[in-house]
Amino acid sequence: MKLSALLTSAGVNISVCVVLLILYSLLRKQPTFVNVYFSQRFARVRTRQLGGFNFERFVPSPSWILKAWEASDDEIVAAGGLDAFVLVRMIVFSFRIFSIATTLGLFLVVPLNYFGQDIKRQQIPAESLEVFTIVNVEPGSRWFWVHCLALYIISCSACLLLYSEYKSISKKRLAYFSSSLSRPSYFTVLVRSIPKSKEESYSQTLEKFFMNYYASSYLSHQIVYRSGYVQKLLIDAEEVFRMLKTTQKELMICGICGGATSSFKMITNGCDRDEGRDDCDGSDLRKKESAAALVFFRNRYAALVASQGLQSLNPMSWVTDPAPEPDDMYWSNICVPYRLLWIRKIALLVASILFVAFFLVPVSLTQSLVHLDKLQKTFPFLRGFLKRTGVPQLVTGYLPSVVLILFSYIVPPLMMLFSKMEGSISRSGRKRSACIKVLYFFIWNVFFGNIVSGSVIERFNKIFKDVNNLLSTAVPSTATFFMTYVLTSGWASLSVELLQPFGLICRLFSRFIMRNMDGSCHGTLTFPYHTEVPRILLFGLFGFAYAILAPVILPFLVVYYSIAYLVYRNQILNVYVTKYQTGGTYWPIVHNTTIFSMVLMQIIALAVFGFKKSSSTSSFTIPLIICTLLFHEYCRQRFEPLFKDPPAPV
């Protein structure tokens, strides 16, 4: 890709961002869209008397930036919970580490790459972006020690920042538990897969079990009843069948021929006799009981012990978990038979593999657009069109990332569906599970998929024969595509997030089509962690992977994290409503992904140094990999248990 193509992509995306930001600064001032851009404060704002015409409402202003910047951490926690605080700290960490990497890259690594003498230099706009990568450095050059030094500085800085953030967020999580000791969920345990008994109901079996083993701490319980839509249909069908029960033919008085009586007999609702109504109601409730219940204890410690211990010799029965908050409970999954969950997980694994294979098609399409010369050879009829002024820059610099982003929109909803089918008992757990799935999918398909597909296009027969060459040549060559991807999926997506087009369209439809003037168009939204956290971490993977290979990508990431810091704080404070949260358990995902990105950066550097015949720097990279893994293990032992279960002494 030429530098002019990258500049074209940057120009298009910057123009889109500026237009959307100006449009947002205007629309947020209009009373009509108060419930779109201030849905969290809507109940308070709507009571305010709004004046008539005001010229200031039609003048763009950056006041929202100042308000988002000045908000304190306590205000963020109060508005969005601990998960929102983790999101903000993730962005701050990324901004800090890539600011360090950008300084090293632009003033130390890029000049060495550009003057590597391997590729003939041209005028800057006509230069290929590969002259700014490590590919341009001569094999065996002593300048690789500078790359190795930059690698050490970035890795050590990342470890120090990670440790500081992990420690700070752990303290916040402990404070979160200490400030909510009387929360009902801390005294409640969710019990599933209660053994079925012919003589006793689920409620009686449960009470007998906990009175036997937890007599001093057991308080009471509540059986979960089946009341879903499908269950209601079954109950209604049984009721109709009972009301339309077939009766035998009655004989006439003569006794010779049968009478012409109706073949259906209407019976009364409920029981046939009033005195039997209580027994009937009890039997109906027993039929609606599911093998799940909420068990309440007298103290937090007993509930914690009961939720973590194995209650039976059969792990498939008497399954206990800490109960989610009432608003967080995912009721439709609680009644799912526990013995079926492992079958669902296997089916979802197969479906995920098939979906990953399907998604390689658009990934290969995007790489074919990046390699314009290969595209012209494959489709000769496009040569005339691709030679027009500005078309090559637009096709190679902007179109590939747009195609990939459009296909990527189907990933988060599908992963959310997969997480639901897995059997998550809480809405926050479902969203966290979807976040992990989307992250894995993006790392494999967007990052590795583009690298492998780009190599397939160039040298299909040699791709799997030499993994070292794949890492050392294919990874740097795809840096140009990921630069445009950051511009399109990063900068432009933040502007779209700020504008809230779905809520905007919904409000316009409600007001001008449905003539609904009260502003209650759509319900409040919760923060989409399953889409935003994977995107932020994916860009972090790009930054680490290309920190010393192609540092030109780093300034784009720094700008992205700067804008993201302001946009997400504004959305947390004004737009999204916190109905449930995980208590900061997204941070272990951030930590593990960052460590993976760092180790991948070091392994790629090791392969590149070896490919470039710099054995001394290659061997000097191995201790860094070992130290990074040891640091990860220490943090895992030191902090991760706090994020799995609440500590009992709190």
N, C-alpha and C positions, 0 to 999 in steps of 0.2 A: 504494500500500500504506500502511495506517495504521501508526502507531508501535506500537499494541497487537498487530498481527500480527507485527511484528519481535520484540517482547518474548515473544510466544507461542513463536515458533521458537527464540529464545534459551533460554527456559525448558525446552523439550523436549530440546534438544541438551545443555544443561548437566546435566540429570537423567540422560540416557543416559551422558554422560562420567563423572559421579560414580559411577554404579552399576558401570560397566565397570572403572574404576580400583580401586574397592574389591574387586571380584571378582578382579582381577589380583593385587592385593597379598595376597590370601588363597591363590589357587591356586599362585602361585610358591613358596610355602613348603611345599607338599605334596610328599613324595617321589615320588608317582606321576607328577607332571608335570615332573620334573627335566629329562627329555629334550626337553620342549616349550619351556621358558623358559630353559634353560641348555644348549642343544644344542651350543654351541661348547665348553663345558667339561664335557661329559657324560662323556667318557672318564676325566677326573680325578675328577669328583664321584661317579661310581658306585662307586669303590673306597672311598669314605668309609663308615664304619659309621654308619648312621642309627639314632638312638635310637627309643624307643617313643613313647608319647603325650606330646605337648608342647603345653601350652595356648597358647603363644606363636604356634604355627602357625595358630591360628584367630582371631588378632587382626590387623586391617588395620594396616599400618605403611608410612610413606613412605620406608623405608630405601633403596629402589632409586633414589629421586630424588637422595639425597645421594651415592650411589656414582656415578651417571651424571654428576653435576655435578663431582665431584672428579677424574674421570679426566683425565689429561693428553693432549696431542696425540700424544705418542709412543705412548701406550697405544692410542689410536684407530688410528694407522697400523699398529701391530703386530697389532691384531685384525682390522681391516677393509681395510688397504691404503691407498694414496694416494687411491683413489676415495672411500672413507669420509671421509677428511680433507676432500676437496673438498665432499662433501655437508654436512658440519658447517660449513665456512666459508661455504657458500652460505646456510645458515640464519642464521649470525651476521651476514652482510652484510645480509640482508633485515630482520633485527630492528633493526639499527642505523639503516638508512635510513628505515624506517617509524616508528621511535621519533621521529626528527627530524620526519618529516612529520606524525605524530600531534600532536606538541606545537604545530606551526604551525597545523594544521587545527583543533584543538579550541579553542585560545585566540585564534586570529586570524581564520580563515576562516569557521568555523561561525557565530559571532555575527553577522558581516556578512551571511551568507546568510540567517539566520533573521530578521533585522530589515530585510530587503530591501524590504518594503512591497508586494510584488507579489501576494502571496497573503494572504488574510485569516487572521489567527491565531486558533486555538481553544485549548482545553485540551490540554496536552501529550499525554496518551494518545490523544486523538482526532485529533491532528494528522497530516496526510499527511507522509510523509518527504521530499517534494519541498520543503518549507519550509526544509530544512537543506541544499539544494543550490544551485548557482549560478543555477539557473533562477529563483529567487526574487528575485534582484537586479535592480533597475530598469535598463533600457537606458540607456547613456550615463553611468552612475554613475562618479564618481571612485574609488569603492572598488575598482574593478577593478585599480587599481595595487597594492593589497594582494595580490590574487590573483597578479598578475604577479611581485611580490617573492617570494612563497612559491614560485612556480614556479622562479625563479632559484636560490633557496636549496636546494631539493630537488634540482635538476639538478646544481648544483655539488658538493653533498655526495655525491651518488651517484657522480659521476666520480672524486672523490678516494678514496672507499672502494673503488671498482672497481679503480683503479690500484694501490692498496695491496694488495688481495687478489691481483690478477694477478701482481704482483711476488713476493709471498710464496709463492704456489703454484708459480711458475716455479722458485724456488730449491729448493722441496721436490722438484720433479720432477728437477732436476739431481742433487740428493742421492740420489734414488731410483736413478738410473742409476749414480752413482758407487759406491753400496754393493752393486751386483750386477754387477760387470764380468765375472765368470766364468760368467754365466748362459748355458746352451747355446744359447738362442734368438738371442743376439747374434752367434753364429758360424754361423747357419743361415739359408738362403734357401729359400723355397718357390717352386718352378718349376712352372708349369702350361702347358698347351697345347704340349706337346713335339711337334714334327713327327713324323708317322708315316712309317716307312721299311719297305719290303718286305724289304730285305736284312738289316736290323739290328733288334734289339729297342729298346724305349725306353731301357733301361739303357745299351746300347752307344752309342746316339745321344747321350745326355746326357753320358756320359763323354768322348766324342770332342769334343763342343762345348766343354766347360769346360776340358779339357786343352789345347785350341787357344787359347782366349782368356784363361784364368785359370790358366795352368800353374804359376806360382810360388805362388799362394795356394790353389788348389783342393786339398782334402783327400780327400773321398770323397762318396758320395751314397747315398740310399736311395729306391728306387722305391716309390710308394704302390700297393698292390694292391687290387683290388676285392674286398671281403669283406663287403659289406652283405647285408641279408636278401634283397633281390630278386636280387642276384647269386648267392647261395647256392641260391635256388630254380631259377635258370637252370642252374647247374652240376648240381644234382641231376636236373633234367629231362633234360639231355644224357646223364648217366650211365645213367639208367633206359632211355632210348631206345637207348643203345649196348648195354645188357645184353639188351634184348628185340628185337634186330635180326632181321628176317625172313630166313629162309633158303629156298633153292630146294628143291623136292620131289625126293626121291631115288627112283630106280627100284629095283624088286624084282629078285631074281636072274633071274627069267624075262624081264625086259625088256619085258613086254607092257603092264602096268598100273603106275600109280604107287603108291607105298607110302603108308601112313597115318601118316607120321612127323609129329612136332609142327611147327607152323609157326613156332615160336620156338626159338632156340638160345641157351643160357646160355653166356656167355663169362666169363673170369676177370677179376677187378678189376685195374686197372692195365694194364700191357702184356702181350702174349701170352707173351713170353719174359722171363725174369729178366735176361738180359744186356742187354735194351733198356730196362730200367726207368729208368736215369739219363736217357736221352734223353727218355723220356716225361715224367718229372717236370719237366725243363727246359722242354719245350713247354707243359706245363700252366701253369707259372709265367708264361711269356711271354704266354699267353692272358689271365691275370689282371692283367697290368700295365695301369695307367692312364697317361694322359698327364700325370702329376704326380709330383713327386719332391721330396725334401728334400736340398739340397746343403750340404755342410759345408766351411767355409773355415778357414784356419790363423789368421786374425786378424779382429778386429771390423771394421776399416776396409774390408777386401776384401769382407766380407759386406754392409756398408752400401752400398758402391759398386755391387755386383752387384744389390742389391735395388731400387735407385733408377734405374738406367740402363735404356735401351731396348736390348734384346739382339738385335733383328732389324729389318730394314726393314719387316717386316709386324708391326704392333703387336698382332695377334691371335695371334701365336705367340711362344714363349719369354717368357711373362709371368712376371715375378719380383716377389715381395713379401717383406717381412721375415717370418720364420716365427714364429708364435705359440708360446707355451709349450706343452709336451705336454698339460697339463690344459686348456689353453685352445683347443686345436685342434678345429675342427669338421669331423671327418673325412668326414661324409656329403656335404659341399659341395665338398670338394677334388677329388673325382673327377667333378664336373659339368663337361661340356665348356664351355670358356671362351667359345666362339663362340655359345653359347645364352643367355648371361647377359643380353645386351642385349634379346633377345626377352622374357625373363622380366620385365625391368624395365618394358618397355612394357605388358605384360599387367597387371603390378601397379599401374602408374599408372592404367590404365583401371578396374581393380577399386577402387582408392582413391577415384577420382572418384565411382563408383557408390555406394560406401559412405557417402561424405560426403553425397551427395544423399539417401540413405535415412535418414541420421541427422537430417536436417532435420525429419522427422515428429515424433519425440519432443521436439525443441527447440521446435517450434511448439505442441505440446501443453502444455509447461511454461509458455510465455508466455500461453496462453489461460487457464491457471489463475491466473496473476498478475493479469490484467485481469478481475476478477470481474464487473464490469458488462457487459462484452462477452460473457462466458460466459452470463450470464442472458438476454441478448437472443437469443443463438444457440440456447440450450436452455431454453425457458420452463418446462419441467416441473421444473427444478432449483431454481426460486425458493423454494419452500417449504422445501426442505432447507437451502439456503444462508442462510436467515434465522434458523436456530436459533442459540441462544447458543453462542458459541465456534467455530462451524463456519467462518464467514468468515475468522477469524484463522488457523485451522488450514489451510484450503485455500490461502489466499494466502501465508501465511508459512512453511509447512513442507512441504506436499505437492509443490509444483513442483520444489524442489531434490531431493527424494527420488526423484521420477520420473526426473529427468535422471541422477542418480547410478546408478540401477539399470540404465538403458540404457548408461551409460558403462562398466560392468564388462566388456562384450564387446570394448571397444576394445583394451586392452593385449595380450590373447592373440592377437587377429587381427593386430595390427601385428607381434608377434613372429613369427607365421607368415609374414607378408610379408617380413620381414627374412631369415628362413631361406631363402625361395625366391629372394631376390635373389642369393644365393651368398656370404654372409659366410664367410670362412675361419676365423674365430675365434668362440668363444662370447661373449667380451666385445665384439667388434665387432658381433655380432648384437644384443646387448642395447643397445648404444649406438645402433645404427641404429633399433631399435624405440623407444628413448627419443625420438629426433628426430621420428619419425613420430607418436607419441602427442602430443608437444608441439605439432606443427603442427595436428594434428586438434583438440586442445582449444582452441587459439587461434582457429581458424576456426569450429568448430561451437559451442563453449560460449560464447565471447566474442562474436565477430562474428555468429554465428548467432542468438543471443538478441537482440542489438541490432536486426538486420535483421528478424527475425520479429516482434519487438515493434512495430516501425514498420509492418510489413505489416498487423498487426491494426488499428492506429489509422488509417493513411492509406495504403492500398495504391496509389492512383493517383498519389501525389506522391512516392513514396519515391525513385525513381531520377531525378527531375527536378532535385532540389536536394540535392547531397551535403553542402553546407555546413550546411543545416538539419538534415540527418540526424545529423551529428556533434554539433551544438550542442544538439539537443533529445532525440534518441533515446538517446544515451549517458548523460546524466544521469538519464533516466527509468528506465533498467534497473539503476541502482545498488542499488535495494532488493532486487531478485532476487539479485544477486551477494552481498549481505550474508547472506542466508539460505543461499546456496550455500556460503559460507565456513564458516558454522556447521555445516552438515550434512556436507559433503565434507571439511572441515578438522578441526574439533574432534572430531566423532564418529569419523571415520576413523582418527585417531591413537589413540583408545581401542581401536578394533577391532584395529589393528595391534599394540598392546601385548598384547592378550588372546590373539592367535593362535588364532582359532576353528577353523581347519582342523586345525592340529596337535592342538588340544585334543580335537576330535571323533575324530580318528584314534586318539589315545591311549586314549580311553574305549572305543572300539570294539575296539581290540586287547586291552585288559585284561579287559573284562567280557563280550565276545562271543567273541573268538578265544582268550581265556584265555592271552594272552601276557604273562608277568610280567617279562621281562627288560628291557622298556622300549624295545626296538628296533622301533618301529612304523613310522616313516617316515624317509627319508633326511634328511641335513642340507640346509638351504636356503641359497641365496646371496641377497644383498640385491637386492630388486626395483627397481633403479635406473630401469627403463623405466616404472614406475608412479609412483614417489615424486618423482623429479626433475621431470617435467612438471607434477605437481600443485603443487609448491612454486613453480615459475616461473609457472604460471598465476595463482596468488594474487598473485605479485609484479606481474603485468600488471594485475590488478584494482587493486592499491594505487596504482600509478603513474597509471593512467587516471583514477582518481577522487580523486587526492590533493588537487586544488583544486576539483573539481566537486562531490564529495559526500564530504567527509572523515570522515563518520560511520562509514564502512567500515573506517577505519584502526585503531581500537582492537581490532576483531575480528581483524585480521591480526597485530597485535602479540602478542595472546594466543596465536594459533595458532603463531607462530614460537617463542614461549617454551616452549610445550608440546612442539613438534616437536624442539627442541634437546635436551630431556631424553629424550624417547621414542626418538629415533633413536640417540642415544649408548648408551642402554641396550640396544637391539636389536643394535647393532654389537658391543658388548662381550660379549653373552651368547647371542644367538640365532643370528645368521647366520654362516656359515662362508665365508671367502674362498678360493675355489678358483681364481679367475682375476681379473684386473683390467686396466684400460686404462691405468694409470699416470697418472691424473689428467686424462685428455682430456675429461672432462665439463665442465671449467671454461670452455673456449671456447664451449660451448653456453650456459652460464650468462651469460657476458659478452655474447654476441650477442643473446640474448633480452632481457637487461636494457637494452641500448642500444635495441633495437626498442621496448620498453615506454616508455622515456624519450622517444624521438622521437614515438611515438604520443601520449603525454601532451601534448607541446608542440604537435603539430598540432591535437589536439582543443581545446586552450586557444586556439590561434590562431583556429579556427573559431568558438568560443564568443564570444571577444572581438569578432570581426567581426559575428556575429549580434546581439550586444548593443549594437552601434553604439559600440564603444570602439576607434576606429581607432588611437589612439596606443599603447595596450597591445598591440594586435594586431601593429602593425609592430615593436614592441620585442621581440616573441617570435621573430621571424625570425632575428636573430643568434644566439640561443640554440640554435636547431635546427642552424645551420651549425657552431657550435663543438662541439656534441655529436657530429656526424658526423666532424669533424676529429679529435676525441679518439678516437673508435672506430678510425679509420684508423691513427692513431699506435700504439695498442695492438695492432692487427692486425699491423703491420709489426714491432713491437718484441718481442712475446711469442708470437704464434701459431705461428711456425715451430718453436719448441721443443716444441710439442704435436703436430706432424705427424710428425716423424722424430727419433730420438735423435741428439744431436750427436756427431760423430766424435771430438773431442778429449777427451771425458769418459773 
